[in-house]
Amino acid sequence: MEHSKTAIIDIGSNTVRLVIYKEQGVGIEEFRNVKAPLRLNRFLDESSVMSNEGIALLLEAMKNFREVLDYYDVTEVECTATAAIRQAKNSDEIIWKVKEETAFQIRLLSGEEEALYGLSAVLKTMTPDNGLTIDIGGGSTEITLFENRKLKYSYSFPFGVVSLKQLFIAEDRMKPKEQKRMAEYIQSELSRYTWLQKAPDGVIAAIGGSARNLAVVQQLKENYPPLGVHGYDLTLDALHRLREELSSLSYAELGKVDGLSNERSDLILPAIEVFYQLAVHTSANGLIVSSRGLRDGIMLERIKGEQYETAEDVKRNGIKRLLKVYGHDDEHHHQMMVLMEKMVNGFEKEGLLNVTKQERFIIEQSAALFYLGEYISSSSKSRHTFYLLINSLFDGFTHSEKAYLSLTASFTNNSTLKQYLEEFNGWFTKEEIQKMREYGALLKLCYSLNSSKRSVVQDLDVKEKQNNILITVYCEGNEMAERYQSDKQKRQLEKALHKEITLQFKQK
């Protein structure tokens, strides 16, 4: 499959990063990620002039990035810079030197632009209609308020994890009085803006490396399933416990905390303080962690024609991107969707299934993803599908929905479903698990009805007669493969519904 490659260079106050993306239509996949934790903010003197040492380190990183891009033959590059360069009095000189020595043209983002790209990434990959976003960098913190999925207010605060550390933490351990002064400073900054009095719907979407790293630490503490951090709920209680447990540790001790990045161990305390103080100040429920941020916002702006007006729009677009990334068979995907709709409608009409609007949406997405892992191995497609999906980035879905989808889209039999569910002990009720079984078995039957991947089945009719379900299958072309596989696989649906199923094939 042909992909174009695009690169984003993000010159931040803490980290300078090159990310190369593969693109194919709506499909965007991170291909390479190279970072240099330069902490450029520390090279700004009292007059906000960046030192020659800081500029030299930036130039070295940019020359390395040029070599990487040349190696992968990437010519389309967008180079952006945020707080450290924005705050530097000699920013024009820095931008000129970078262009002169590396040919990269830096686009200096304003605080408002930085906040807007972060918000765009959240609104296009998450589903809250109202809330706040926060993106803590090294030298600035962008906070936005959105209502009805539209930006209402934004502000770029002149503090970040590097600058807060420099201002408030003198040695290799944060003292209680230093934490108190930091908290008071953050609260005083937040109190300047009346629109920050309350988080709409209690929602704060947290962007950036500090939020992701805290999520990893908390997930390891909980023995959380491997669902990633995008969409993870870091509750206020969990945030409070992390603040209590980590604030007293030295940098050396923090470096030994499971899941905490070594390069971030001395910066995580200011990050926790900002998150915690914002959550308390706005009466939020905690944080919803976003692994999508500024770079993703820039990339997602490149996709034209997609709608993000509703939560379902976000979810459907996320599934479309996932299918593109994994090179799904478009014709088979379309046939699965057609068969699923006809089958569900038929079973509902006969009173064999009672499907809510939300469940129908989940079945639709499960049908799109069903046995996605087949391209890895046909003989182990269920297992590959399950592990592929739970480890994939699901834009828009909660972690509970992601698990439900992964379990339904990988269904092969009840025993395997129970085995996969062991990772999600206590997540689902008996009724929900029964629904997974029914919908998974239904989708497996639909999959069997396109065994040859030729879309020979044109229509379906479902009738219940004396505890027997008669499914009449209308075909164009030889249906031998479909007949054989569906006769073999129907038993899973029979077991789930406790009814006999008869399949009758007819030429249309």
C-alpha positions, 0 to 999 in steps of 0.5 A: 500500500502506497503512503505519503510521508509528512513530518512535523518538527515541534520545537518545545521548551522541554523537548524538541521532537521530529515525528514522521507520519504515513498518510493515506487519505484519512489514515494517519500513522506515526512512522518514526519519532525522534526526540531531543530533551534539550530543555531550551527554556533553561538557556533563556537568561534574565533578559529572555535572550537564548544563549549561544549554548542553547542555540548550538544544541538546537542546531545540532538537533535540527541537523540530526533531524535533517539526516533522518528526513533525508534517509527516509526521503521525506520532503514535506516538513512543517517546523513549529516552535512554541514557548522557548523560542516565542519568549526569546528576545533573539527569536529572529536570530534563532529562526534565521540561523536554523534556516541558514544551517538546516534549511528548516523554516520555523513557524513560530506559533502564538500561544493562541495558535498552540492552544487551538491546535491542541483543542483541535486534536482533542475535539477530533479524537475525543467526545466531550461536548463541553470542558477544558483542555490543558497542555503543559509544556516546558515554558508555557501552559495552554488552557482552553474552554470549549462549549458545544465542541467550539472554542470559547476562551483560551489563554497561554499561561507564562509557566510550564514544568521547566520554569516552575521547577526553576522558580520554586524547587531549589534542590533535588527534592521539593520541600513542603513550603516550596510546594505550597508557594507553587500551589499559591502561585498557580491558583493566583494565575488561574483566579485571574480568569472568571471563565476558569471558575468551573470546568463544564461537565467536570471535564478536563482533557489533559494533553502532553507528555506529563499527562501521558506519563502520569497515566502510565504510572497510575495504570501500572499501580492499578494493573490496568489492561493494555488499552493505552492512555488515550481516553484514560480517566485519571480521577481526582482521587487518583491524582490526589494520591499520586501528588501525596505519594510522589511529592516527598520523593527526591529526584533519584527516588522519582527516577525509580518509580515504575512507569515514570520517564527518567527524563521527566522525573524532576519535572513531574512534580510541577506537572502534578501540581498544575493538574491538581490545582486546576482540577480543584479550582474548577471542581473537575472530576479529574483528567481525561488523558489525551495522547493526541496533541499539537502535532496531531492537531496540525496533521488532522487539519490536513484531512478535509471533508470530515465532520466532527459535530457529534461524538458519533462523528468522532468515533466513525472517523477514528474507525475509518483511520484505523481501517486505513492504517491496517489496510482493511479490504474495502469490499469485504468491509462494505459487505460485512456492514451490509450483511450486519444491517440485514441480519440485525434488522431481521432478528429485531423484526422477529423479536429475537434481539432487542438492540438499543441505538447505542448497541446498534452503533457498537455492532456497526463498528464491530462489524467494520473491525471484525477479524481485522487481525486476519492479515497477520494470520488467518489461522489465529485471526481472533487472537490477533484481532483482539490484541491488535485492537486493544493495543490500537489507538481508538479515537473517540471511544472510552476505554470501556467501549474500546474493550467491548468493541475488541471483545465483540470484533474478535469473537470466535466462541464463548470459551475464548470470550471468557478467556479474553475477559480475564483482563477486564475482571469486573468491567462488564455485567453478565447482561453485557457479556451475554450481549457481546456473545450474541452480537459476536456470534451474529457477526461471525455468521455474517463473516462466514457468509462472505467466506470467499470475499466475493460478495455473492450474498445479495440479500437475507430474510429472517423468520422464526418458526416454532423455535427455529430461525430460518435464514434465507440467503439470496445469492448471485454466483456459486455460494459453496464456500459460504454455505459450508462455513455458515453451516459450520459456524451458525452453532455459536449463534444457536448456543447464544440464543438457545434456538435452532438455525436453518440456513436456506440458500437460493439463487437470486 
